[in-house]
């Protein structure tokens, strides 16, 4: 993986101001500490920060074709590089390096925009055809590699700026960090930042499976920001799924495509390691990697220090079975208290899931041990129904089958009332449900997150949240209502949580913060194609047997108890900064403990009023109430809300300013100039 950035004059005439693009590249140094590269031409400047993994000696970017008419900067990996190169050479193309980046200019020559159908891997890139003055910016199908852009009017010209991280855009000095209230509403609705809206005004996320195509000299500011889809998550029409009556054939097929995906992700000119938890996903990836390598792969395991949260013993049992000697990284309350500011700095938006910090520390350990690449089991739960809401939805769905008696909906309402949860007007619930094609397990769980807008937002913020639907920003598939109801809820995970949370605040952002590339076998194009066509019964069999086809494969590779081990929701305690030992009792280290000073400061009435998002009285009441609550839905909902408030306040302090606490502002958002011009 790498980091890319650039500045493009849409008229194609002006050269970017000196120092701007180099400052953008410096801001994302952590994404590529090995070397940098720049290209300046009529109307643009492109930059790359390289984390060298393939073609170590000759992979410096930007890279061009033979006659230097097509140039590219690239972040990511093409795992089928050897096969694609061989095919292009057979068509007459001549290669001069050993890096997969060189595929891009030749593929543009061969296919133009059609090249996007041929790209396999994880990537974000910018390509410039000097002959036609065309620019292509695009991002991989699942959203593993990030890419952000904005259009600004500066010095009489319209400029498109892009970067792998928003820090790069701020470092240009042409963009002021201002909160986008729509984006904050997304965080409190989706538990994630799924895009295209971001939490910063005027900055847009390029969506997974989408691209921008510019013709310098004729593309205006509005057209330059028009995202076009080359791939979308899709499922067969209901009734057209592959029912798979021959179990052996289905399991054999899935095993074949997954093993091939793991083999491809071991391709590198540097050593590859793997994350390993006690669950079936990472355990199966490690087992297959061992088979492909002919030896145990080095593994790294996180140990969350909390009751009911620690999977270290399970992971060590798997490691011993597979012959691995894992590095164990411990993470607990203390690390959360001290490390959360670094997590928000890395992610660039309010992160509600505190377990992301554990992944930040895991990647740091990989880097400290001298590695650059790690396999991971992420992605299986979204595509194979690994989460509890799939089971809950199926149970409630049985109740809804009685004609004219929607007991499932009644039970949902009853649970909210019984646990003292606030509720949206019925018209909002019905409107969202219609948009999603009916009851949805994803909404049953993450709907609790949305309720915190009613708890904590100021009246002005609450009115805004009730007036504008964040669902309208997602551009949901027009085919949604044609799919099996089970696949509709899986689609939300793939559209929202996967790119907006797991691949962002748990994936690229925390890994690349330590210059580590993470690779995802379960998100391989062939794996996704195989899974999507299967009938839901291969994903959830009955009420409890989730990830059914994967677990049947795992039985062949792992002990049966590992293959069928029930999933633990991997998270750290969300309210770690609120949990304080009782009076007179020592903390974990034998000395009295208190809540983190920065948390008390940013949640003070003064700081809450300065930021202007949350009601100080509501926040204070919730903080006082939480420690005495029993574990359950009510406490979980309140925990999620307080964590979101804390993360938002911390994000505001680090990126927007306002001196909300004693922590220094760790993010330099104006390295070139301090006064930013208005957005175009």
C-alpha positions, -999 to +999 in steps of 0.1 A: +000+000+000+010+036-004-004+071-002-013+092-032-022+129-036-025+155-063-038+188-075-054+193-109-064+225-128-097+216-145-088+239-174-055+220-179-035+252-181-020+262-148+007+245-127-001+240-090+015+265-067+050+254-056+051+234-024+014+225-022+015+189-034+047+182-016+031+194+016+001+171+009+025+141+005+043+149+037+010+148+056+006+112+046+042+101+051+031+072+074+014+056+044+047+053+025+079+060+044+102+041+020+103+068-008+084+095-025+078+105-061+063+135-080+052+144-115+045+179-126+028+186-160+005+211-177-024+216-153-014+191-126+010+177-100+008+141-087+025+126-057+031+092-042+044+081-008+056+045-013+054+015+011+075-009-011+062-044-011+063-055-048+092-046-071+113-033-043+142-020-065+123-005-094+088+003-082+093+041-077+062+061-087+048+078-107+051+051-134+044+054-171+040+034-203+069+029-228+066+064-245+058+082-213+024+094-225+003+077-197+013+082-161-001+068-128+002+070-090-012+040-072-021+028-037-027-009-032-020-043-047-030-062-078-028-098-066-031-113-101-002-091-114+018-120-129-011-133-150-022-098-161+013-089-171+017-121-191-016-114-209-006-078-217+029-088-229+012-113-253-007-084-267+026-065-274+030-044-243+066-039-230+073-038-193+104-022-177+098-028-140+089-056-116+060-037-099+023-042-103+018-005-107+031-007-143+000-027-152-021+005-151-008+025-181-008-006-203-043-016-192-055+020-201-039+017-235-057-017-240-091-011-225-095+026-215-123+028-189-130-008-195-098-016-176-118-013-144-136-045-151-102-062-153-086-048-121-084-074-093-071-064-058-073-035-035-065+000-049-070+037-052-053+054-082-050+084-104-041+080-141-033+108-165-033+103-203-012+132-217-024+125-252-060+133-245-056+152-212-079+127-195-078+119-158-091+088-141-095+084-104-109+052-090-112+029-060-115-008-054-148-027-052-150-033-015-135+000-004-102-013+011-081+017+000-095+052+007-096+082-016-110+117-008-114+147-031-127+183-032-130+210-058-118+245-048-117+279-065-082+293-061-064+322-078-090+323-106-090+286-114-110+255-104-088+229-089-096+192-080-075+180-051-073+144-040-055+124-014-055+090+004-064+107+036-081+140+044-049+151+062-034+154+027-061+178+016-058+200+047-021+202+042-026+219+009-036+250+029-065+256+005-091+238+026-103+249+060-114+221+084-151+228+091-176+203+104-202+189+081-232+184+103-246+159+077-215+138+082-219+138+120-255+128+116-242+098+095-219+088+124-248+088+148-270+069+123-247+043+109-220+038+135-197+045+105-188+070+078-200+051+047-196+080+022-199+099+000-205+124+027-177+130+052-175+148+085-157+177+068-175+204+048-167+202+011-147+170+012-162+139-005-153+102-003-149+084-036-172+054-031-161+018-035-165+006-070-168+042-084-146+065-105-141+101-116-134+107-153-121+142-162-113+158-195-091+188-187-102+219-205-139+208-209-149+193-175-164+218-152-165+217-113-198+200-111-191+174-137-156+167-122-173+155-089-198+132-106-191+097-094-197+069-118-202+032-108-182+004-125-193-022-098-220-024-072-229-050-045-256-072-061-275-104-055-297-126-077-334-118-079-354-136-052-359-172-062-329-172-086-303-179-059-282-211-062-299-234-037-270-259-038-287-292-033-253-310-034-235-299-002-202-314-011-201-295-044-209-262-027-183-267+001-157-278-024-164-247-046-160-223-017-129-240-004-113-237-038-120-200-043-110-191-007-077-210-008-069-194-042-076-160-026-053-167+003-025-179-021-028-147-041-025-125-010+007-141+000+024-127-031+049-101-021+086-093-022+086-089+016+075-114+044+037-117+050+022-123+085-014-128+097-037-116+124-051-144+145-080-143+169-098-173+184-126-171+157-131-192+126-123-165+100-087-156+109-080-192+120-091-205+086-070-179+068-039-188+088-045-226+082-047-220+045-017-196+045+004-223+062-006-248+036+003-224+008+036-215+023+045-250+035+054-236+069+036-217+098+030-180+090+040-156+118+008-145+136-002-115+158-030-118+184-047-090+203-056-096+240-084-073+251-081-070+289-118-071+299-142-096+313-158-117+286-138-099+259-105-117+259-100-143+232-063-148+239-067-184+252-088-194+222-063-178+198-033-196+215-050-229+212-055-224+175-019-212+172-006-243+188-027-265+166-014-248+135+022-247+147+024-209+150+041-188+177+020-157+180+030-123+192+004-113+218-005-076+221-024-066+252-050-038+252-072-027+280-088+003+298-055+021+303-046+019+266-080+032+256-078+062+279-044+072+267-046+061+231-080+072+219-068+106+207-043+088+184-071+066+171-092+097+161-061+113+146-056+082+124-092+077+114-101+114+108-137+109+120-154+101+153-149+064+159-175+048+182-161+013+184-133+014+210-119-020+198-104-001+169-077+010+192-067-026+198-062-029+160-041+002+160-018-014+186-018-047+167-006-029+136+020-010+156+034-044+169+035-058+133+056-027+123+078-029+154+086-065+145+098-054+110+068-065+089+048-046+064+020-069+053-007-088+074-035-111+063-068-106+081-102-124+084-123-093+081-152-094+056-166-128+063-192-116+088-207-091+064-209-115+035-217-147+054-241-135+081-217-137+111-234-111+133-261-115+159-286-093+141-290-118+113-302-144+139-324-118+157-340-107+125-348-143+115-364-149+149-385-118+147-393-126+111-411-158+122-434-136+143-442-114+113-454-143+092-488-143+107-510-124+082-522-091+094-504-095+128-469-079+127-458-093+160-421-087+152-427-050+148-448-049+180-420-067+199-394-042+186-415-013+199-421-031+232-384-036+238-377+001+232-404+011+257-394-015+283-357-004+282-365+033+284-352+041+250-363+073+232-380+068+198-384+085+165-418+095+151-435+065+136-433+081+101-395+081+102-394+044+111-419+035+084-402+056+058-368+040+065-383+005+065-400+011+031-367+023+017-350-009+029-377-032+016-391-042+050-378-052+085-340-054+086-317-070+111-290-044+106-315-017+114-327-035+145-292-033+161-277-001+147-311+017+151-301+019+188-272+041+177-297+065+159-317+069+191-287+087+206-294+117+184-326+122+204-308+117+236-278+140+231-282+164+202-290+200+208-325+211+197-310+226+165-290+194+157-320+172+165-343+192+143-318+189+114-316+151+120-354+148+119-356+170+087-330+153+065-327+115+061-291+103+060-304+072+041-310+095+011-273+101+008-263+065+005-276+059-031-290+025-022-293+000-050-324+003-071-325-035-072-329-038-034-366-048-035-359-076-060-336-095-036-344-120-009-351-101+024-321-118+039-298-104+012-312-069+017-298-068+053-265-083+041-263-055+016-265-029+043-234-044+060-215-044+027-226-008+019-223+008+053-203-011+079-177-027+057-163+004+039-174+029+066-161+012+097-143-022+093-121-012+064-116+023+076-113+027+114-105-010+119-086-015+086-066+008+064-065+038+086-052+021+118-029-002+099-014+024+076-009+047+106+019+022+114+029+017+077+012-018+076-008-031+047-037-054+055-050-080+030-085-095+029-090-129+014-128-129+021-131-098+000-115-114-031-135-108-062-140-145-069-150-152-033-176-124-033-190-136-066-193-171-053-210-161-020-234-136-035-251-162-058-257-187-030-291-191-013-292-175+022-294-210+037-256-214+030-250-182+051-274-189+080-288-224+085-317-224+110-314-198+138-279-204+150-256-219+124-241-187+108-214-187+081-225-222+073-206-228+041-174-213+057-177-235+088-182-266+067-149-257+049-132-250+083-141-285+095-116-297+070-088-274+082-094-269+119-107-288+150-145-289+149-149-268+180-129-240+164-149-244+131-182-239+150-170-216+177-196-189+183-186-154+174-177-129+202-184-093+193-148-081+193-149-048+212-132-031+241-154-017+268-171+014+252-173+033+285-137+028+296-132+065+304-162+064+326-155+033+346-138+043+379-130+020+409-153+025+438-142+050+464-112+037+483-106+008+460-074+006+439-072+005+402-057-022+380-021-012+390-029-011+427-031+027+428-063+049+429-076+057+394-097+084+380-113+091+347-090+105+320-086+142+324-091+148+287-124+130+287-137+151+317-125+182+299-141+176+265-174+164+282-176+194+305-205+218+300-181+245+288-166+223+260-199+209+249-213+244+245-182+255+226-185+227+201-223+231+199-234+196+190-247+182+223-269+191+252-246+194+283-275+185+307-282+153+288-246+143+287-240+149+324-271+129+333-261+100+311-226+099+326-240+098+361-265+071+352-243+047+332-221+032+360-252+019+379-269+003+350-270-034+344-256-050+313-283-052+286-298-033+256-305-001+276-269+001+288-254-008+255-274+019+237-264+045+263-227+033+261-227+037+223-242+072+226-217+084+252-188+070+233-200+087+202-203+120+220-168+116+235-154+106+201-171+136+184-158+161+210-123+147+207-125+148+169-136+184+171-107+193+193-081+176+172-093+188+138-117+218+141-100+234+171-117+253+200-094+242+228-118+217+243-092+200+265-055+202+275-044+178+248-024+194+220-039+195+186-021+167+169-033+173+134-018+201+113-046+211+089-030+242+074+007+236+066+009+260+036-015+288+044-039+297+072-067+314+053-086+291+030-108+304+001-144+294-001-154+261-017-164+262-053 
